[in-house]
Amino acid sequence: MTDEATARSGHEGRGWRQAAREALYGPGGFYRRPEGPAGHFRTSVHASPLFAHAVARLLCRVDEALGRPAALDFVDMGAGRGELAGAVLAALPAGVAARARGYAVELAARPAALDERITWLSEPPDTVTGLLFANEWLDNVPVDVAEVDAAGVPRLVRVAADGAERLGEPVSGPDTDWLARWWPLPAEPGLRAELGRPRDLAWAAAVRRVRRGLAVAVDYAHTAGARPPFGTLTGFRKGRETAPVPDGSCDITAHVALDACAAASPPARLLTQRDALHALGVTGARPPLALASTDPAAYVRALASAGEAAELTAPDGLGGFGWLLRPVGVPDPLA
């Protein structure tokens, strides 16, 4: 992050929050591209239909807690191309599906082949009675990045369109308080943090839309005491991790301080995806070997399903994702 690098970049750059917002969501931004997120990275939704079936079971539990309302909402935040919303509606029992209303919240245009039962929105509905589910949404809420300078002062990182960085002004205002509480940086040059206050605010705003039911955020996460010393800002393009460059050519993402989000809208609790999916019946247990003799085809299907479940619940993979649960007016359906 030298002055020479800044000069080569052609300008002094912007904060990462502004740069990423424009690169991801501006005209021609990454998330407006026709192939959608699935063309570049694989989420739990794409890994296995078991994930959508588990979310459908969770929606059924919310339905029971609500006393089976006349209209049951399922809101898919950061919906990509509506894959999860469509799969959840398809997995519901007939009696629940008849009352369910699906909403996909995304800035890109509505896909032509999307299930007609799903309402496509750029913002969540004003009021939600049911389940608001944000799968890998918060990690794409852009945030600024701070880095400690040679004097031990956390400064905002500025970035040019080609990805060249330099240190800008000291962190100030509410971000100073957030950093001190949630990600205190020792006075060691080069240490970095992502300033997660915009995500706290985005999550709290989404929860406020839930009149009764449950809000869930699922994401790459870390908590106090285990923050990565150099941050997690990165990019993805065509299935591969790459340098984050805010030119619209790649995804720009950073892990989420879910404990800070939880504190922004209490009461809430955190658990791993492994624990959450186990509670919803996704265990990864292998089928009994005897089934191979009595029904070989069923054994092969069950074995494939067990492999998919194992991927979704692997502690060092998707199973290590954080789940943030915030019940509103109902008991915690996973308690």
N, C-alpha and C positions, 0 to 999 in steps of 0.2 A: 504494500500500500504506500508506495513512494510518490513523491511529486512527479517523477518522471513517468510513472504508470498513469497518473492522472492526465498528464499532458498527452500521452499517446491515445488515451480514450477519447479525447476531443472535448470533454466538458467535465465539470466537477461532480456530476452525478446527483442522484436523489437518494433519499433514505430507502432501505429495502422495502418498507411497507408500501410506499407509493409506487416504486418501480415494479414490484411483484403484482400489485393490483392491476396496473395497466397492462403488464405482460400477460396476465392470466385472463382478465375479464374485460379489457378494453376492446375496441373494434379490431377484429382480426386476432384477438388474444387466443392463447392456447386452449382454453376451455370452450371456445366457440368454434373450434375446428370440427369438421364433419365426422371424423372418426371417433370423436369422444375420448374420454379418459381410458376406456378399455383398449384403445389402440396403442397405449403407451405403458400401462402398468396393470397389475393384477391385484384386485382386492379380494376379500373374503367372498363377496357377492359372485365374483367370477370364478373363484376356486372350486365351489361346489354348490349345488342346489340345496344341500343340507343347511346352509346358512340361512337362506330365505325361509325354509321350513321352520327353523328354530325361531326366527323373528315372527313368523305367523303364529307359532305356539305362544310366544310372548304376547302378541296382540290378543289372542284368545284369553289369556290370563287377565289382561287389562280389561277386556270386555266383561269377564266375570266380576272383577272388582268394581266395575262401574254399574253392575246390575243389569247388563245387557241393554244398553240404550237403543233408542230407535235408529240412531245414526252413529256409527262408530268410525272415527277418523284414523287413517294411517298416513302420516306425513313423512316423506322421504326427503331429508335435507341434503343438498348437494347431490342431486339424483343422477348425475351423469347423463345417461340416455334412458333412465327410467327402469333399468333392469331389476332393481330390488323391488320397487313398487309393484311392477307387473308380476313378479314371481311370488310375492307375498299374497297378493289378491288371489292368485291361482291356487295357492296352497291352503287357503282357508276352507273350513267345513262349510257346506252349503248354507246352513242357517246363519252363520256369521257373515259369510260373503254377501248375502242378500242385504245386510245392513251396513256393509263397509263402504266407506268413501275414500278413495285413494288420491293423494296429492303428491306430485313430484315438484320439488322446488329447485330450480336451476336457471341460470342466466342464458344458456344456449337456447336455440329454437326447439320447439317441440318436434321430436322424431315422427316421421310420417307413419310408421308402423306401430306406434304406441297403443296399448290397450285403451279403447275409448272410455273405459270406466275411470281412467286416471285424469285428473285435472292438472294441467301444467301451469306452474306459477313461477314468478321471479322472487316472490316473498311468501313466507308461510301464511296460511289462513289467519285471520284476525283472532279467531277462537278455535281451539282444538279440544275435542272430547275423544280421547283415545290415546294413540301412541305416536309421538314425534321421535323419529329415529334418524340420527345424524351419523352415518357411517363414513369415516374419513372425510369429514367436512371441515372440522376445526383446523386441521393441519394445513388447509389451503386458505384460511383466513389470514391475509398477509400481516406480517409484524415487522417492526424494525429490529435491527441487530445492534448490540453494543459490544465494544471491544475496549479492553483496558490499554491505555497508552503507556509510554515510557515513564510517566510521572505517577502512574497508579490510578489515573482518572478514567472512568468508563465514558467512552465517547460513541456517538452514533456512527455507524458505518455507512458511507455513501458509496453508491455503485453506478457505474456508467452502463450504457446499453450493451457493451461488449463484455460485461462482467468484471471489469477492472474496479477495484475498491480503493477507498482512502478513508482516513478517519476524519470525521466532521466535528461538530460542536459537542460539548459535554451533554450527557443525558440530563434532562431537566423536567420539572413539573411532575405530574402524576406518575410518569414512568420511573422517576427516581424512587418514589415510594414503593412502586410495584417491585422494582429491582431489589430494594433493600429487604422487602418482606419475603419475596418468593425465589429470588435467584441472586443472592449477594455474591459479588465478585471480589475475590482477594486482589490485593494491589500487585498483581503479577502481569506484566505486559503480555498481550496476546490472548489472554483469556476472554471468552466471548459468552454472550447470553442473547437469547431471543426474548424480546420484550412482549410478554403475552397478554397485556391488558386488553388489546382489541378483541382477543378471543374470549376473555372473561365477559366482556360487554356483549359480544355476539351471542354467547351461550345464554346469558341472563335474559337477553331480549327474546330469544327463541322460547325459553321456558315460560316467559310471561304470556305467550300465546296459548299455553295449555291451561284450559279452564279446569278440567279434571282429567286425570289419566297419568301418563308417564312420559318423561323425556329421557332419551338415552343418547349419549355421545360415545362413539367407538373410534379409537384412534391410536396411532403411535403415541406413546406417552412416557413421561418421567415425572418423578415427584421429588419434593425437597429431600436433600440428603443424598440424592443420586443424579443430580444434574450433570449433563456432559460438559466437561470443562471448556470445550471449544465450540459448543453449540451443535446443532444438527442440520442447519440449512443445507439443502441439496437440490439436485434436479433429477428428472427422469425423462427419458425419451426412448420410444420404441422398445420398452421393456428393460432398459439398462439405466443404471444410475449414472449421472453425468454432472459436470460442473453447473451450478445454477447461473444461468445467463438470462437477464430480463428482457429478451427480445421477442418473446412469444413462441419460441421454437421448442420449449420444454416446459414440463411441470416444474413449479418451484414450491417446495414444501419444507416444513420443519416440524419436529415432534412437539407435542402439546403438554404444557404444564397442567395436567388435568386436576391436580389438587387445588390450583388457583381458581380454575373454572368452577370446581365444586364449592369453594368458599364464596364465589360470586352469587350463588343462588342456593343457599341452604334450605332445608336439610337434604343432603345428598350422600351417596356413598360410592366408593370405587372398588372394583374387582377386576380380575383379569378376564379376558375372553375365554380362556380355558375354563375357569370356574363358572362363568355365565352360561356357556354352552353346555357344560355338564349338567347344570341345573335345568336346562331345557331339553335334555335327553340326547345330546350329541356327545358320545363318549369315546368313540374310536375303538371300542372293544371288538376283537376278532370274533367271527362267527364260530360256533362249535364245529370241530373237525368232522364229527359224525354227519353233519349236513352234506358234506362233500360226497358221501356215499348214497344218501337217501335222495338228495336233490342237487346234483352238481351245478345246474344253472343258477339255482337260488344261492348256492354257496359262493359262486363267482361274483354274483351281484352284491351279496353281503360283504364279501371281501373288498370289493372296489369301494363300497360305501364306507367301510371301516378305514380304508386308506385316506379317503377324502376327509373323514372326521378327524383322523390323526393330524392331517395338515392344518385343519382349522384350529386345533387345540394344542399344537406343539408349543411348549413353553418358550423356546428360543425362536419362534416364528410368529404366525398369526395368533396363536394362543396367548402370546405375551402382550397383545394389545390391551389397552385399558378400556374398561366400560365404566362410564359415569352415569349413574341412575339418579333421577330426580322425580320421585312421585309427587303428584299434585292432587290432594283430596282423596287419595286411595292408599291402601297399604302397599308396601313394596312387593311387587309380584314375584320377585326372585328371593325374597327373604326366607 
